[in-house]
Amino acid sequence: ESCPSLINEQPYGHEETLLGARNRLKAALAITMSRHPRPDYVVSMENGIVDMAGGSFDLAWVIVHRIRDGAEAAVPSAGVQF
């Protein structure tokens, strides 16, 4: 199910891209908690443009949330230079 990122249509930078993933996770958790049975994990991701040494990259931030205890991991993808 799609959840809104509540950020710019084209996120720029790590901070905004990660915020989009967090906003999507929050919306997904609200939907998930009303369902039975609940899943073990909820995953969200957001793509954005990030300037790094060597150029601009399109990369994703991915957040995995474990329902049982709320543990989370957030990681960026390798990115594609353009």
C-alpha positions as a LaTeX table, in Angstrom:
\begin{tabular}{lrrr}
\hline
Residue & $x$ (\AA) & $y$ (\AA) & $z$ (\AA) \\
\hline
Glu1 & 0.00 & 0.00 & 0.00 \\
Ser2 & 1.32 & 3.46 & $-0.88$ \\
Cys3 & 1.92 & 6.00 & 1.88 \\
Pro4 & 2.72 & 9.70 & 1.45 \\
Ser5 & 6.24 & 11.03 & 2.01 \\
Leu6 & 5.00 & 14.57 & 2.78 \\
Ile7 & 8.15 & 16.10 & 1.27 \\
Asn8 & 9.09 & 17.60 & $-2.11$ \\
Glu9 & 8.27 & 15.51 & $-5.16$ \\
Gln10 & 12.02 & 15.27 & $-5.84$ \\
Pro11 & 13.84 & 15.08 & $-2.50$ \\
Tyr12 & 17.33 & 16.59 & $-2.35$ \\
Gly13 & 19.98 & 15.54 & 0.13 \\
His14 & 20.22 & 12.80 & 2.72 \\
Glu15 & 18.19 & 14.68 & 5.34 \\
Glu16 & 15.10 & 15.28 & 3.20 \\
Thr17 & 15.24 & 11.81 & 1.64 \\
Leu18 & 15.47 & 10.12 & 5.05 \\
Leu19 & 12.61 & 12.30 & 6.33 \\
Gly20 & 10.46 & 11.08 & 3.43 \\
Ala21 & 11.21 & 7.46 & 4.36 \\
Arg22 & 10.37 & 8.17 & 8.02 \\
Asn23 & 7.09 & 9.86 & 7.05 \\
Arg24 & 6.16 & 6.87 & 4.88 \\
Leu25 & 7.01 & 4.50 & 7.75 \\
Lys26 & 4.83 & 6.45 & 10.18 \\
Ala27 & 1.86 & 6.27 & 7.78 \\
Ala28 & 2.47 & 2.57 & 7.08 \\
Leu29 & 2.60 & 1.79 & 10.79 \\
Ala30 & $-0.73$ & 3.56 & 11.35 \\
Ile31 & $-2.31$ & 1.37 & 8.67 \\
Thr32 & $-0.57$ & $-1.80$ & 9.83 \\
Met33 & $-1.52$ & $-1.53$ & 13.50 \\
Ser34 & $-5.21$ & $-1.75$ & 12.59 \\
Arg35 & $-4.76$ & $-5.02$ & 10.69 \\
His36 & $-4.94$ & $-8.54$ & 11.99 \\
Pro37 & $-2.77$ & $-10.45$ & 11.85 \\
Arg38 & $-0.03$ & $-7.87$ & 12.04 \\
Pro39 & 3.11 & $-8.38$ & 9.98 \\
Asp40 & 6.48 & $-8.97$ & 11.62 \\
Tyr41 & 8.12 & $-6.05$ & 9.81 \\
Val42 & 7.17 & $-2.82$ & 8.02 \\
Val43 & 9.53 & $-1.40$ & 5.38 \\
Ser44 & 9.58 & 2.08 & 3.87 \\
Met45 & 11.86 & 3.75 & 1.35 \\
Glu46 & 12.37 & 7.06 & $-0.38$ \\
Asn47 & 14.59 & 7.98 & $-3.32$ \\
Gly48 & 16.36 & 11.32 & $-3.57$ \\
Ile49 & 19.23 & 13.17 & $-5.21$ \\
Val50 & 22.42 & 13.56 & $-3.19$ \\
Asp51 & 25.56 & 15.47 & $-4.20$ \\
Met52 & 28.73 & 13.68 & $-3.18$ \\
Ala53 & 32.36 & 13.75 & $-4.24$ \\
Gly54 & 32.38 & 12.83 & $-7.90$ \\
Gly55 & 28.90 & 14.03 & $-8.79$ \\
Ser56 & 25.20 & 13.66 & $-8.13$ \\
Phe57 & 23.65 & 10.33 & $-7.17$ \\
Asp58 & 20.09 & 8.99 & $-7.10$ \\
Leu59 & 19.88 & 6.88 & $-3.97$ \\
Ala60 & 17.30 & 5.46 & $-1.60$ \\
Trp61 & 16.96 & 5.44 & 2.16 \\
Val62 & 15.33 & 2.24 & 3.42 \\
Ile63 & 13.93 & 1.77 & 6.93 \\
Val64 & 13.02 & $-1.65$ & 8.35 \\
His65 & 10.84 & $-1.56$ & 11.49 \\
Arg66 & 10.28 & $-4.69$ & 13.60 \\
Ile67 & 6.75 & $-4.62$ & 15.02 \\
Arg68 & 7.48 & $-6.83$ & 18.05 \\
Asp69 & 9.85 & $-4.41$ & 19.79 \\
Gly70 & 10.04 & $-1.30$ & 17.59 \\
Ala71 & 13.65 & $-1.90$ & 16.60 \\
Glu72 & 14.63 & $-0.08$ & 13.42 \\
Ala73 & 17.46 & $-0.04$ & 10.91 \\
Ala74 & 17.89 & 2.76 & 8.37 \\
Val75 & 20.37 & 2.37 & 5.53 \\
Pro76 & 21.10 & 4.20 & 2.26 \\
Ser77 & 21.49 & 2.39 & $-1.03$ \\
Ala78 & 24.70 & 2.60 & $-3.05$ \\
Gly79 & 23.15 & 5.08 & $-5.46$ \\
Val80 & 23.42 & 5.59 & $-9.20$ \\
Gln81 & 25.59 & 8.43 & $-10.48$ \\
Phe82 & 24.23 & 10.64 & $-13.22$ \\
\hline
\end{tabular}
